[in-house]
Amino acid sequence: MQGKGKILFAAAAAIVLALASIAEADEKGAANSASLPGQPLTMHAAVVYGLEHNPLIFAAEEQIQAAAQSVNQAEAKFYPKLDTGYSFTELDDQPYQTFNGQDIPSSHTELNRWEVTLTQPLFTGFSLSGNLAAAKIGKDIASYDRDGVRMDCIRDIQHAFLQVLLSNRLLEVARDHIKALEVQRKNAVSQFGQGLTPRNDVLKADVALAEATQNERAAVKDLHLAKSRLNRLLNIDYSVDLTLEESDWENTPPPNTLTLEQLFLKAQEQRPELRSAKAAIDAAQQRMRVAKSGYFPQISAVGGYYREGEDFLADKNDYTNSYNASIGLKLRWNLFEGGETHAAAKEWVYRRNALERQEEDLVNRVYLQIQDAYEQVGVAKANIETSRTALAQALENERITTVQYREQMVVFSEVLDAQVYVMQSRADYYKALYGHRMAWADLQRAIGASF
């Protein structure tokens, strides 16, 4: 009976643990589902979700907080510093003074000393104000970098979203091509069975079908990768299969009415990289100011209090007063240090000059980015109409060629070629359609447009 009881108890425990695991898994699944974006997911919603969950944006925000702490550190140096200390000294011989030929003890052999010092900087050669100004500029630069990360994230999510839609379309084209080739192979087998066409027409259909199947597998792979890229940007697990919604406005961006020069002027106002470059030059100027502070004297107000005595609390001192306080000014002025201050100042002169040259190159690169995106938008828009016309022509060519093959007017390879033309034209049309939207996203990023 005892053995049966133990078995029943173990079985009951196992059932309870299993139910608890299932409940926990359901709870985790519900939590994960709640954290996912609503579906079907529009491109606008994907961007909003990505801006709220992308780890690179979180990292950029942390950099801003770190820069803010640098500002706090620089501000703290304006305030007085309060220091305390304790020391214990044991002398081998008792100190003494000689008076009228007699040695008179002047101190204990064991001394305990407690002291408190208050120091207030009064003039530092402008190093404190220069460090504070540089720290504030550093915080501004961190904010500009965060804005740049956000803009990159917006563009990358738009690209990834559109690439998933495009990959879906290309997979659809590949599968439709397989279906069409299967029909043509069936016709070829029928014609061969009636003795109307040679057997190599069937073989050609088999070869074309095999190639189309390989293309379909490649399209499936491309779709999986495109979905994984989108999930990475949204910080969603790779196993999650998002359902995307395609809107007309997402594939038809508004027409650009600005000239290239007008777009460049907008970029000069909006691009965070350009703002960051200018701020870096200002920061270098402040660092040079700090370096030159070595030419000036350093003046501080100093106040102190100490206790010194034989016992630990320094209450007992038989030779002098056990405590005292002081207040005064401290001036320190370095007169020679081998040219260190001069070299430090020159270093920041060269660094500032280098930053100015880099800013000049950045302006040129930004202009080229805008020009490239501007031209690409125009090319992509023209390609839409070209590819749409080509697709209509390919479909008509396929229809005519199929009729001619039935009438024994063309060979079977021309039918297969017509099918390939249709597939390529459809793929080109979709690439132009989504490519136009991607080019528009690139142009928006190039001019630093906000979302």
N, C-alpha and C positions, 0 to 999 in steps of 0.2 A: 504493500500500500504506500509505504514511504517513497519507493522508487517512482510509482505512478504520480504521486503528488509533486515530486520534483520535476517530472517531465511536463506536467500540466502547468506548473509555475513558470518553467522556462519558455514554454510555448506562448503563454499569456504575455510574458515580458517581451518576447520577440514581436508579437503582434502590436503591442503598445509602441515599441520603438519604431516599427515600420510605419504605423499611422502618424507618429510624430514627425518622421522624416518626410512623409508625403505632404503633411500640412506645412512644414517648413519650406519645402520645395515650391508648393503652391503660393506661399506668401512671398517668397523671393521672386517667383515668376510674375506675380501681380505687381510687385514693386518695380521690376524691370519694365513691365509693360506701361506702368504709369509714367516712367521717366522717358519713354520714347515720344517722339513728336507725333502729332495727329496725322492720320493717313486717310485718304491719299495725300501725299505731301507735295505742296507746290514749291516752286523754286524760291519764292519769297519767304515762305515758312521755313524752308531748309536753311536759308541764310540767317534768319533770326535765331533759329535753334543753334546753328553753328557758332554764332557770336556769343551765345550764352554758355556753350559747353566746350569750345575748342581749347585744349590745354595751352597752346601757344599764346592765346589772349590772356589766360590766367597768369602765365609766366611774365608777360609784359606788364600786367598789373602789379605783380610782385616787384618788378624792377622799379616801378614808380614809387612803391612803398619804401624800397631800399634807398632810393634817392631822397625821399622825404626825411629819412633818418639821417642822411648826410647833412641836410639842411639843419636839422635839430642839433646835430653835433657842432656845426659851425656857429649856431646861435648861442649854444651853451658856453662857448669860449669867451663871450662878452661878460659873463657873470663872474662874481668872485669865487675863488676856490678855497675851500676849507679843508685843511689837512691836519691830521693828528699823528703822533708817533710816541713810541716808548723805547728807551734804551737802558741797558744795564752794563755798568763798567766795573771791573774789579782790577785794582792796581796792585802791582807786586810790592812796591814801596809806598809808604804814605807820603804824599806831597808835603813840602814844608817851605817856609821862607826864613831867610837869615836876617836877624835884626840884632844889632849890637853884639855880633859874634855868637848869638844863640839861634839854634834851629827851632822854629816855631811851626807846628803842624798847621796846614791851611785847608785840608780837605780830608774827607773820609776815604778809606781804601775801597769801599764799595759804594757806588752811586747809582741810584735809580732816577731816571729823568722822564717826565711826561711833558709833552708840549703840544700846543695847538697853534696853527698858523693860518691866517686869513690873507689871501692875495687878490688884489683887484687890478687887472691891467688897465692902465690909463692911456698909453700910446704904444702902438706896436708897429709903427711904420706902415700902417694901412693893410697889414697882413690879415687881420681879423675880418675887416670889411671885404677884402678881396676874396678870402676863402668863402665867406657867406654868399657873395654874389656868384661865385663859380658854382657853389652847391645848388643855388636856386636855378641857375642855367642848366645844371645837370639834371634837375628834376624836370625842367621843360623838355630837355632832349629825350628823357625817358617817356614823357607823354607823347612826343612826336613819334617815337619808335613804336609805341603802342598803337597809335593811329595808323602807322604803316602796316603793322601786323594785321589790324582789322581789315584794312583795304585788301591786303593780300588774301586774307581769309575769305572775304566776300567774293573776290574774283575766282579763287580756287574752287569754292563751293559751287558757284555758277557754272564753271567749266565742268566740274565733276558731275553735276546734276544733268547738264546737257549731254555729256558724254555717255551717261547711262541711257538717256532717251535715244541717242544716236545709235548706241550699241544694240538696243532693243530693235530699232528699225532695221539695222543691218542684218541682225539675226533673222528677222522676219523676211527680208529679201532673200537671204540664203535658203531658208526653208521653202519659200515660194518657188525659188529656182529649182530645188530638188523635186517638188511636186510637178512642175512643168516638164522637167526632164523625164520623170517617171511616165508621164502621159506620152511624151515623144517616143520613149523606149517601147511602150505598149503598142504604139502605132507602127514602129519599126518592126516589131515582132510579128504583128498582124500582116504587114506588107510582105515580110519575108516568107511567112507561112503561105501566102497566096502566090508566091513566086514572082512578085512584082519588083522586089528590091534584093540586092545581094546581102549575104549574112554580115558583111563588115559594117553595114548600117547599124545592126544590133550591137556589134562590138564597139562602135563609136559612141553609141548611147550609153553603154556600160562604162566606158572610160570617162565620159563627161559626167555621169552620175557619181562615179567614185570621186572625181575631183570636187564636185559640188558638195559631197558629204564631208570631205576634208575641210572645205571652206566653212561649212556649217559648224564643225567642231571648233575651228579657230574663232568663229564669231561668238560661240558660247563662252570660250575662254576669255575673250575680250570683254564680254558683258560681266562676267564674274569679277574681273579685275577692276572694271569701272565702278561696280557696286562697292567693292572693298575700299577704293579710293574715297568715295563719297562717305562711307561709314567712318573712315579714319578722320576725315575733316570734321564730321559731326560728333566724333568721340563716341561712336556707337559700336557695339561688338560686331565683328566681321560676320558672325553667323546670322545676324538679323537681316531679313530680306524686306527692304522698304518698298512700299507701293508709291510710285510717283504719279503726279497729275500733270498733264501737259496742257498749258493754256495758250491760246492764240497770241496773246500779247508777249508771251515769253519767247516766241519764235519770230515775232515781228517787232523789233525795237523801234522806238520813234526815230524819225529821220533826223540826221544831224544837219543843223542849219548854220553852224559856226564854221568859220574858216580855220585853216591850220594855225595862223598867227593868233586868232582869238582863243583857240584851245590852249595854245602855249601860255598866253597871258593868264588864263584860268589856272593852269598848272603852277605857275609861279606864285599864285595866291594860295593854292590849296595843297600842293604836294608836301607832305610832312617831311620827306627827305630833304627838300630844299630848306625848310625851316630849321631842321636839325643841323644842317651844314652851317647856316648862318649863326646859329646859337653856339656851335662848337668854336667858331672863330671868336665870338664874344667871350667864351669861357677861357680860351687861350690868352686873351688880352688880360683877363682878371688874374690868371695864373702868373703872367709876367709881372703884374703889379705886386703879387705876393712875393715873388722872387726878389724884387727890388727893395722890399722892406728891410733887407739886410743892410742897406745903406744908412738906415735911420737908427736912432737910439730906442731902446725898449724901456719904458717907464711904468712902474707898478707901485701901488700903495700897499704896504705890508703891515699887518698887525699880528702880534703874537702874545702867547701866555705860556709860561712853563712852571713846572714844579720839579725840584731836585733835592734829594735827600738820601739818607742812609737806608731807610726802610722802603718797602715796596710802594707804598702810597706817597712816598716822598714828603712825609710830614716832619721828619726829624733831620735837622741839619745844624750841627754845632759850630759851623765855621762861617756860614753866610746865610743870607735869606733863602728860605726854602721855596719861594715862588716870586714871580715878577711878571710884568706885562710891558709890551713895547708897541710903538706905532711909528711908522716912518715911510720914506720914499726909497725906492730902489731903482737905480738907473744902470743899465748895461748897454754899452756901445762897443761893438766890435770894430777895431781900427784896422786890423789886417788879418786876412784869412786865406792868403794865396790866390786871390781872384775868384773864389768860389761863388760869391754873389754875382759878380759880373758874368761868369759863365752860365749860372742858372738863368739870369735874365735873358742872355743871348739865346739860350736853348729855347725859351718860349717865343722869342722873336721868330726863330726858324720854324718852330712848330706852327705858329700862326700863319706864316707865309705858306707853309705846306698845305694847311687847311684851306687857305684862299685858292690855291691852285686846284685842289681837289673839288672845291665848290664850283669853280669854273668848268672843270671837266664834267661834273654832275649835271650842270645846266645843259651842256651840250648833249649828254646822254639822254636826259629827259626829253629834249627836243626831238632826238631821233626816235625815242620810244613812241612819242605822240605821232610823229610822221608815219612810223611803221603801222601803228594801230589805225590811224586815219585812212591810210591807203588800203589797209586790209579790209576795213569796213566797206569801202567802195568796191573792192574786188569781189568780196563775198556777196555783196548785194547783186552785182552784175552776174555772178555765177548762178544765182538762184534762177534768174530768167533763162540763162543759157541752158542750164541743166534741165529745166522744166520743158523747154522746147526739144532738147535732145531726147528726153524720155518719151514725149509724144511721138517723135519720129521713130524711135526704136520700137515702140508698141505697134505702130503702123507697119513698119518693116517686118516685124514678126508675123503679123496677120497675113500680109501679102505672101511672105515666104512660105508659110504653112499651107496656104491655098495652092501655091505653085508646086509644092512638093507632092500634094495629093494628086495634082494633074501631071506628075512626072516631068515637070518643067525645070526643076532644080534638084541638085543632089542633097543628100541628107545632112552633110556637113554644114550647108548653108542654113539649115533649120537650127542646128546646134549653135552656129555663130549668132543667129538672130536672138536666140535665147540668152546668150552671153551679153549681147548688146543691151538687152532689156535689164538684165541684172545689174550691169555696170552703170547704166543710166539712172536706175532707181537709187543705187548706192550714191552716185555722184550728186543726185538731187538732194538726198537727205544730208549728205556731208555739207553741201552748200547752204542748206536751210539752217542747220544747227551751227555751222561755221560762222554764219553771219551774226548770230547771237553771241557766240564766243568772242568774235572780233569786237563787238560792241562792248562786252565786258572788259576786254583789254583796253579799249579806248577810255572807258570810265576810270579804270585804274591808272592809266597813264596821266590823266589830268587831275587825279586826286579827288574825284567826285565822291561825295558822301552817300551812304546808303539810305 
